[in-house]
Amino acid sequence: MLHVVDTIIPIFVIILLGFVLRTVGLLSSNITGPLNRLVYYIAIPALIFDAVAGAPFHANFNSLLLTGTLAPIVMVFLIAMGIAYLFSIPRYHMGTFLQAAFHGNLGYIGFAVCYYFLGNEGLTRASILAAFVMILQNFLGVFGLQVFSEGNKERHATVFIIKSIIVNPVILSALAGILFSILNIVLPTTVARSLKIISGMALPLALLVIGASLSFSVIKSHIWLTLGTGLLKLFVLPALGLWLYKFFGLPASQFLPGMILLACPTATLTYVMASQMHGSTDLASASVSMNTLLSSLTFIFWLSFFS
């Protein structure tokens, strides 16, 4: 238990530091915008590629682990859709509600928890899994927003799905790392050391940027829908994953990277997708902010079983 607390609390201290720095004006939007692009397009991809390319792929890939991680996402998507219809959630909010219930912040928070809790091996397995999880998340997210958006935007949705996958730097870096690992390509020492240096700034900057992006002004007006996304994302999704991992007979040492990815709070990308596909940006912002803070407690809850 103490190991879990000592891992999770420092991560969220840095996130809160980012929020405080933005509040006092030291991390304004003029700074966080470029920092976010640096982290998203350079630092995190370098971290993932470095972790995956230098590790044996077959020793870190498990088809049962992949199935047990992807299936709960589809299940929660369907559960969230049923809840949306059962409680007559307004159509304008439905697509965003669905997305906030399963779309996790893997790159910024998930990788940080995997690395600081499980080390390099855990980060490697999480990076391989994340490539497949992100493809599924993006597809279901766009599909949900398309179904419940106003008017016919089928062409726009198709383009958005393709673009969200083929230009996603996290997916591309993971797939490139997998290719290098399978082909056993050894990077030159200069390149490898450069990647290590760039990778070193990825997680601290990512956590600061997450903190600086938090906004709590819209939570009150969407409190019940936000709590609903939190219940599904932070409790139901990892619980289904844990059940499947146990059903498949996977040991904790193998499934914990997947468990951490499933337990991640709602991704900031849900706001971007909602704004581009006529979803509810207020609900997306509220879900991201509240679920990020709540995940500091739910991560401790889930990981304490395996500490």
DOMARRO-793656 format. One record per residue (C-alpha): x, y, z; residue number from 1. Coordinates in Angstrom, 1 decimal, m for minus. Each point is the difference from the previous one (the first is absolute). Last residue first. Example, Ala and Ser with C-alpha at 12.3 -4.5 7.8 and 13.67 -1.06 7.14 Angstrom:
residues 2
<r east="13.7" north="m1.1" up="7.1" k="2"/>
<r east="m1.4" north="m3.4" up="0.7" k="1"/>
***
This chain:
residues 307
<r east="1.2" north="m3.6" up="m4.2" k="307"/>
<r east="m2.5" north="m2.0" up="m2.0" k="306"/>
<r east="m3.3" north="0.7" up="1.7" k="305"/>
<r east="1.3" north="3.5" up="0.8" k="304"/>
<r east="0.1" north="0.7" up="m3.7" k="303"/>
<r east="m3.7" north="0.2" up="m0.4" k="302"/>
<r east="m0.7" north="2.3" up="3.0" k="301"/>
<r east="3.1" north="2.2" up="m0.5" k="300"/>
<r east="m0.9" north="0.5" up="m3.6" k="299"/>
<r east="m3.6" north="0.8" up="1.1" k="298"/>
<r east="1.2" north="2.8" up="2.4" k="297"/>
<r east="2.2" north="1.9" up="m2.4" k="296"/>
<r east="m2.6" north="m0.9" up="m2.7" k="295"/>
<r east="m2.4" north="2.4" up="1.7" k="294"/>
<r east="2.1" north="3.0" up="m1.0" k="293"/>
<r east="0.2" north="m1.1" up="m3.7" k="292"/>
<r east="m3.7" north="m1.0" up="0.0" k="291"/>
<r east="m1.0" north="3.5" up="1.1" k="290"/>
<r east="2.0" north="1.9" up="m2.5" k="289"/>
<r east="m0.5" north="m2.2" up="m3.0" k="288"/>
<r east="m3.7" north="m0.5" up="0.7" k="287"/>
<r east="m0.6" north="3.8" up="0.4" k="286"/>
<r east="1.8" north="0.8" up="m3.2" k="285"/>
<r east="m1.8" north="m2.6" up="m2.0" k="284"/>
<r east="m3.4" north="1.1" up="1.4" k="283"/>
<r east="0.8" north="3.6" up="m0.9" k="282"/>
<r east="1.2" north="m1.0" up="m3.5" k="281"/>
<r east="m3.3" north="m1.7" up="m0.8" k="280"/>
<r east="0.3" north="m1.6" up="m3.4" k="279"/>
<r east="0.0" north="1.7" up="m3.4" k="278"/>
<r east="2.7" north="m2.1" up="m1.6" k="277"/>
<r east="3.0" north="2.3" up="0.2" k="276"/>
<r east="m0.7" north="1.3" up="3.5" k="275"/>
<r east="m0.9" north="m3.5" up="1.3" k="274"/>
<r east="3.2" north="m1.5" up="m1.5" k="273"/>
<r east="2.2" north="2.6" up="1.7" k="272"/>
<r east="m1.8" north="m0.3" up="3.3" k="271"/>
<r east="0.3" north="m3.8" up="m0.1" k="270"/>
<r east="3.7" north="0.4" up="m0.7" k="269"/>
<r east="0.4" north="1.1" up="3.6" k="268"/>
<r east="m0.3" north="m3.7" up="0.9" k="267"/>
<r east="m2.4" north="m1.2" up="2.7" k="266"/>
<r east="1.8" north="m1.5" up="3.0" k="265"/>
<r east="2.3" north="m3.1" up="m0.3" k="264"/>
<r east="m1.3" north="m3.3" up="1.6" k="263"/>
<r east="0.1" north="m1.9" up="m3.3" k="262"/>
<r east="3.6" north="1.0" up="m0.7" k="261"/>
<r east="0.9" north="m1.1" up="3.6" k="260"/>
<r east="m1.7" north="m3.4" up="m0.4" k="259"/>
<r east="1.8" north="m0.6" up="m3.3" k="258"/>
<r east="3.4" north="0.7" up="1.6" k="257"/>
<r east="m1.1" north="m2.2" up="2.9" k="256"/>
<r east="m0.8" north="m3.0" up="m2.2" k="255"/>
<r east="3.3" north="m1.8" up="m0.1" k="254"/>
<r east="1.3" north="0.2" up="3.5" k="253"/>
<r east="m3.5" north="m0.4" up="1.3" k="252"/>
<r east="m0.1" north="m3.5" up="m1.4" k="251"/>
<r east="m2.3" north="m0.8" up="m2.9" k="250"/>
<r east="m2.5" north="m2.8" up="0.4" k="249"/>
<r east="m2.3" north="1.1" up="m2.9" k="248"/>
<r east="m2.9" north="0.4" up="2.5" k="247"/>
<r east="2.3" north="2.0" up="2.3" k="246"/>
<r east="0.9" north="2.4" up="m2.8" k="245"/>
<r east="m3.7" north="0.1" up="m1.0" k="244"/>
<r east="m1.1" north="0.9" up="3.5" k="243"/>
<r east="2.7" north="2.6" up="0.4" k="242"/>
<r east="m1.0" north="1.6" up="m3.3" k="241"/>
<r east="m3.6" north="0.2" up="1.0" k="240"/>
<r east="1.0" north="1.6" up="3.3" k="239"/>
<r east="2.3" north="2.4" up="m1.9" k="238"/>
<r east="m2.9" north="1.2" up="m2.1" k="237"/>
<r east="m2.7" north="0.1" up="2.7" k="236"/>
<r east="2.0" north="2.0" up="2.6" k="235"/>
<r east="1.9" north="3.0" up="m1.5" k="234"/>
<r east="m1.6" north="0.4" up="m3.4" k="233"/>
<r east="m3.6" north="m1.1" up="0.8" k="232"/>
<r east="m0.3" north="1.7" up="3.4" k="231"/>
<r east="1.9" north="3.1" up="m1.3" k="230"/>
<r east="m2.3" north="0.3" up="m3.1" k="229"/>
<r east="m3.0" north="m0.2" up="2.3" k="228"/>
<r east="1.5" north="2.6" up="2.4" k="227"/>
<r east="0.4" north="2.3" up="m3.0" k="226"/>
<r east="m3.6" north="m0.5" up="m1.1" k="225"/>
<r east="m1.2" north="0.7" up="3.5" k="224"/>
<r east="2.2" north="3.1" up="0.5" k="223"/>
<r east="m0.6" north="1.7" up="m3.3" k="222"/>
<r east="m0.8" north="3.6" up="1.1" k="221"/>
<r east="2.3" north="m0.4" up="3.0" k="220"/>
<r east="3.0" north="m1.2" up="m2.1" k="219"/>
<r east="0.1" north="3.0" up="m2.3" k="218"/>
<r east="2.5" north="2.2" up="2.0" k="217"/>
<r east="2.3" north="m2.9" up="0.9" k="216"/>
<r east="2.7" north="0.4" up="m2.7" k="215"/>
<r east="3.2" north="m2.1" up="m0.2" k="214"/>
<r east="2.4" north="0.7" up="m2.9" k="213"/>
<r east="2.9" north="1.2" up="2.2" k="212"/>
<r east="m0.1" north="m3.3" up="2.0" k="211"/>
<r east="0.1" north="m2.0" up="m3.2" k="210"/>
<r east="2.9" north="2.2" up="m1.3" k="209"/>
<r east="2.0" north="m0.6" up="3.2" k="208"/>
<r east="m0.6" north="m3.8" up="m0.2" k="207"/>
<r east="1.2" north="m0.1" up="m3.6" k="206"/>
<r east="3.1" north="2.1" up="0.8" k="205"/>
<r east="1.1" north="m2.4" up="2.8" k="204"/>
<r east="m0.8" north="m3.0" up="m2.2" k="203"/>
<r east="1.8" north="1.0" up="m3.2" k="202"/>
<r east="3.2" north="1.8" up="1.2" k="201"/>
<r east="2.0" north="m3.2" up="0.3" k="200"/>
<r east="m1.1" north="m1.3" up="m3.3" k="199"/>
<r east="2.0" north="2.7" up="m1.8" k="198"/>
<r east="3.2" north="m1.0" up="1.8" k="197"/>
<r east="m0.6" north="m3.7" up="m0.5" k="196"/>
<r east="m0.8" north="0.6" up="m3.7" k="195"/>
<r east="3.3" north="1.8" up="m0.4" k="194"/>
<r east="1.8" north="m2.9" up="1.7" k="193"/>
<r east="m1.5" north="m2.5" up="m2.5" k="192"/>
<r east="0.8" north="2.2" up="m3.0" k="191"/>
<r east="3.6" north="0.4" up="1.0" k="190"/>
<r east="0.4" north="m3.7" up="0.8" k="189"/>
<r east="m1.3" north="m1.1" up="m3.4" k="188"/>
<r east="m3.4" north="m1.8" up="0.3" k="187"/>
<r east="m0.1" north="m3.8" up="m0.2" k="186"/>
<r east="m2.6" north="m1.4" up="m2.3" k="185"/>
<r east="m1.3" north="m3.3" up="1.3" k="184"/>
<r east="m2.6" north="m0.3" up="m2.8" k="183"/>
<r east="m2.8" north="m0.6" up="2.5" k="182"/>
<r east="1.3" north="2.8" up="2.3" k="181"/>
<r east="0.5" north="2.5" up="m2.8" k="180"/>
<r east="m3.6" north="m0.7" up="m1.3" k="179"/>
<r east="m1.4" north="0.2" up="3.6" k="178"/>
<r east="1.7" north="3.4" up="0.5" k="177"/>
<r east="m1.4" north="1.3" up="m3.3" k="176"/>
<r east="m3.5" north="m1.1" up="1.1" k="175"/>
<r east="0.4" north="1.6" up="3.4" k="174"/>
<r east="1.4" north="3.2" up="m1.6" k="173"/>
<r east="m2.9" north="0.1" up="m2.5" k="172"/>
<r east="m2.7" north="m0.5" up="2.7" k="171"/>
<r east="1.5" north="2.7" up="2.2" k="170"/>
<r east="0.5" north="2.4" up="m2.9" k="169"/>
<r east="m3.7" north="m0.2" up="m1.1" k="168"/>
<r east="0.2" north="0.9" up="m3.7" k="167"/>
<r east="m1.3" north="m3.3" up="m1.4" k="166"/>
<r east="m2.6" north="m0.6" up="2.8" k="165"/>
<r east="m1.7" north="3.4" up="0.6" k="164"/>
<r east="0.2" north="0.7" up="m3.8" k="163"/>
<r east="m1.9" north="m3.2" up="m0.9" k="162"/>
<r east="m2.7" north="0.6" up="2.6" k="161"/>
<r east="m0.3" north="3.7" up="m0.9" k="160"/>
<r east="m0.3" north="m0.7" up="m3.7" k="159"/>
<r east="m2.8" north="m2.6" up="0.6" k="158"/>
<r east="m1.8" north="2.5" up="2.4" k="157"/>
<r east="0.1" north="2.8" up="m2.6" k="156"/>
<r east="m1.4" north="m2.3" up="m2.7" k="155"/>
<r east="m2.8" north="m1.2" up="2.3" k="154"/>
<r east="m0.9" north="3.5" up="1.2" k="153"/>
<r east="m3.8" north="m0.2" up="m0.5" k="152"/>
<r east="m1.9" north="2.3" up="2.3" k="151"/>
<r east="0.3" north="0.5" up="3.8" k="150"/>
<r east="2.4" north="m2.2" up="1.8" k="149"/>
<r east="m1.1" north="m3.2" up="1.9" k="148"/>
<r east="1.3" north="m2.6" up="m2.4" k="147"/>
<r east="3.1" north="2.0" up="m1.0" k="146"/>
<r east="1.1" north="0.6" up="3.6" k="145"/>
<r east="m0.4" north="m3.7" up="0.8" k="144"/>
<r east="2.0" north="m1.1" up="m3.1" k="143"/>
<r east="2.7" north="2.6" up="0.6" k="142"/>
<r east="0.6" north="m1.3" up="3.5" k="141"/>
<r east="m0.4" north="m3.6" up="m1.0" k="140"/>
<r east="2.7" north="0.3" up="m2.7" k="139"/>
<r east="2.3" north="2.2" up="2.2" k="138"/>
<r east="m0.2" north="m2.4" up="2.9" k="137"/>
<r east="0.6" north="m3.1" up="m2.2" k="136"/>
<r east="3.1" north="1.5" up="m1.6" k="135"/>
<r east="1.2" north="1.3" up="3.4" k="134"/>
<r east="m0.4" north="m3.5" up="1.6" k="133"/>
<r east="2.1" north="m1.6" up="m2.8" k="132"/>
<r east="2.9" north="2.4" up="0.3" k="131"/>
<r east="m0.4" north="0.0" up="3.8" k="130"/>
<r east="0.6" north="m3.7" up="0.4" k="129"/>
<r east="3.6" north="0.3" up="m1.4" k="128"/>
<r east="0.7" north="3.1" up="2.2" k="127"/>
<r east="m1.5" north="m1.7" up="3.1" k="126"/>
<r east="2.3" north="m3.0" up="m0.5" k="125"/>
<r east="3.1" north="2.2" up="m0.3" k="124"/>
<r east="m1.1" north="2.2" up="2.9" k="123"/>
<r east="m0.3" north="m3.1" up="2.2" k="122"/>
<r east="3.4" north="m1.2" up="m0.9" k="121"/>
<r east="1.5" north="3.4" up="0.6" k="120"/>
<r east="m1.3" north="0.4" up="3.5" k="119"/>
<r east="m3.2" north="m1.3" up="1.5" k="118"/>
<r east="m1.3" north="2.8" up="2.2" k="117"/>
<r east="1.9" north="3.0" up="m1.3" k="116"/>
<r east="m0.1" north="m1.1" up="m3.6" k="115"/>
<r east="m3.6" north="m1.4" up="m0.1" k="114"/>
<r east="m1.3" north="3.1" up="1.9" k="113"/>
<r east="1.7" north="2.4" up="m2.3" k="112"/>
<r east="m1.1" north="m2.0" up="m3.1" k="111"/>
<r east="m3.6" north="0.2" up="1.1" k="110"/>
<r east="0.1" north="3.7" up="0.8" k="109"/>
<r east="1.2" north="1.7" up="m3.1" k="108"/>
<r east="m0.2" north="m2.5" up="m2.8" k="107"/>
<r east="m2.9" north="m2.1" up="1.3" k="106"/>
<r east="m2.6" north="2.6" up="0.8" k="105"/>
<r east="m3.0" north="m2.3" up="m0.3" k="104"/>
<r east="m3.0" north="0.0" up="m2.4" k="103"/>
<r east="m2.6" north="m2.3" up="1.6" k="102"/>
<r east="m2.7" north="2.0" up="1.8" k="101"/>
<r east="1.1" north="3.4" up="m1.4" k="100"/>
<r east="m0.8" north="m1.3" up="m3.5" k="99"/>
<r east="m3.5" north="m1.1" up="0.8" k="98"/>
<r east="m0.8" north="3.2" up="1.8" k="97"/>
<r east="1.4" north="2.1" up="m2.9" k="96"/>
<r east="m2.2" north="m1.8" up="m2.5" k="95"/>
<r east="m3.1" north="0.3" up="2.3" k="94"/>
<r east="0.3" north="3.7" up="1.0" k="93"/>
<r east="m1.8" north="1.5" up="m3.0" k="92"/>
<r east="m2.5" north="m2.9" up="0.0" k="91"/>
<r east="m1.2" north="0.9" up="3.4" k="90"/>
<r east="0.4" north="m2.9" up="2.5" k="89"/>
<r east="m3.3" north="m1.9" up="0.1" k="88"/>
<r east="0.9" north="m2.0" up="3.1" k="87"/>
<r east="m0.4" north="m3.4" up="m1.6" k="86"/>
<r east="1.3" north="1.2" up="m3.4" k="85"/>
<r east="3.3" north="1.4" up="1.5" k="84"/>
<r east="0.3" north="m3.0" up="2.3" k="83"/>
<r east="m0.3" north="m2.4" up="m2.9" k="82"/>
<r east="2.7" north="1.9" up="m2.0" k="81"/>
<r east="2.2" north="0.0" up="3.1" k="80"/>
<r east="m0.3" north="m3.8" up="0.3" k="79"/>
<r east="0.8" north="m0.4" up="m3.7" k="78"/>
<r east="3.2" north="2.2" up="0.2" k="77"/>
<r east="0.8" north="m1.8" up="3.3" k="76"/>
<r east="0.0" north="m3.3" up="m1.8" k="75"/>
<r east="2.1" north="1.2" up="m2.9" k="74"/>
<r east="2.6" north="1.3" up="2.4" k="73"/>
<r east="m0.2" north="m3.2" up="2.1" k="72"/>
<r east="0.9" north="m2.0" up="m3.2" k="71"/>
<r east="3.2" north="1.9" up="m0.7" k="70"/>
<r east="1.9" north="m0.8" up="3.1" k="69"/>
<r east="m0.8" north="m3.6" up="0.5" k="68"/>
<r east="0.5" north="m0.6" up="m3.7" k="67"/>
<r east="3.5" north="1.6" up="0.1" k="66"/>
<r east="0.9" north="m2.0" up="3.2" k="65"/>
<r east="m1.2" north="m3.2" up="m1.7" k="64"/>
<r east="2.2" north="0.9" up="m3.1" k="63"/>
<r east="3.1" north="0.5" up="2.1" k="62"/>
<r east="2.8" north="2.2" up="m1.2" k="61"/>
<r east="3.1" north="0.7" up="2.2" k="60"/>
<r east="2.1" north="m3.1" up="m0.6" k="59"/>
<r east="m1.0" north="0.0" up="m3.7" k="58"/>
<r east="1.2" north="3.6" up="m0.4" k="57"/>
<r east="3.5" north="m0.3" up="1.4" k="56"/>
<r east="0.8" north="3.5" up="1.5" k="55"/>
<r east="2.0" north="2.8" up="m1.5" k="54"/>
<r east="m2.5" north="1.1" up="m2.5" k="53"/>
<r east="m2.9" north="0.1" up="2.5" k="52"/>
<r east="1.5" north="2.3" up="2.7" k="51"/>
<r east="1.8" north="2.4" up="m2.3" k="50"/>
<r east="m3.0" north="0.3" up="m2.3" k="49"/>
<r east="m2.3" north="0.7" up="2.9" k="48"/>
<r east="2.3" north="2.7" up="1.6" k="47"/>
<r east="0.7" north="1.6" up="m3.4" k="46"/>
<r east="m3.7" north="0.1" up="m0.8" k="45"/>
<r east="m0.6" north="1.6" up="3.4" k="44"/>
<r east="2.7" north="2.7" up="m0.5" k="43"/>
<r east="m0.6" north="1.1" up="m3.6" k="42"/>
<r east="m3.6" north="0.4" up="m1.2" k="41"/>
<r east="m2.0" north="m0.1" up="3.2" k="40"/>
<r east="2.6" north="1.5" up="2.4" k="39"/>
<r east="1.1" north="2.8" up="m2.4" k="38"/>
<r east="m3.6" north="0.7" up="m1.1" k="37"/>
<r east="m1.0" north="0.3" up="3.7" k="36"/>
<r east="2.9" north="2.3" up="0.7" k="35"/>
<r east="m0.9" north="2.2" up="m2.9" k="34"/>
<r east="m3.6" north="0.4" up="1.3" k="33"/>
<r east="1.1" north="0.1" up="3.7" k="32"/>
<r east="2.1" north="3.1" up="m0.5" k="31"/>
<r east="m2.4" north="2.5" up="m1.7" k="30"/>
<r east="m2.8" north="m1.6" up="2.0" k="29"/>
<r east="1.7" north="1.3" up="3.1" k="28"/>
<r east="2.2" north="m2.1" up="2.3" k="27"/>
<r east="1.5" north="2.5" up="2.4" k="26"/>
<r east="m3.3" north="1.9" up="0.3" k="25"/>
<r east="m0.9" north="m0.7" up="3.6" k="24"/>
<r east="m2.8" north="m2.4" up="m1.0" k="23"/>
<r east="2.1" north="m1.7" up="m2.7" k="22"/>
<r east="2.7" north="m0.7" up="2.5" k="21"/>
<r east="m2.6" north="m1.3" up="2.5" k="20"/>
<r east="m1.5" north="m2.4" up="m2.6" k="19"/>
<r east="3.5" north="m1.3" up="m1.1" k="18"/>
<r east="0.9" north="m0.5" up="3.7" k="17"/>
<r east="m3.2" north="m2.0" up="0.3" k="16"/>
<r east="1.2" north="m2.4" up="m2.7" k="15"/>
<r east="3.4" north="m0.2" up="1.7" k="14"/>
<r east="m1.6" north="m0.9" up="3.3" k="13"/>
<r east="m2.1" north="m2.5" up="m2.0" k="12"/>
<r east="3.1" north="m2.0" up="m1.0" k="11"/>
<r east="1.5" north="0.4" up="3.5" k="10"/>
<r east="m3.2" north="m1.5" up="1.5" k="9"/>
<r east="m0.2" north="m3.1" up="m2.3" k="8"/>
<r east="3.4" north="m1.6" up="0.7" k="7"/>
<r east="0.4" north="0.5" up="3.7" k="6"/>
<r east="m3.6" north="m0.9" up="0.5" k="5"/>
<r east="0.5" north="m3.3" up="m2.0" k="4"/>
<r east="3.2" north="m0.8" up="1.9" k="3"/>
<r east="m1.7" north="0.6" up="3.3" k="2"/>
<r east="m2.8" north="m2.4" up="m0.9" k="1"/>
***
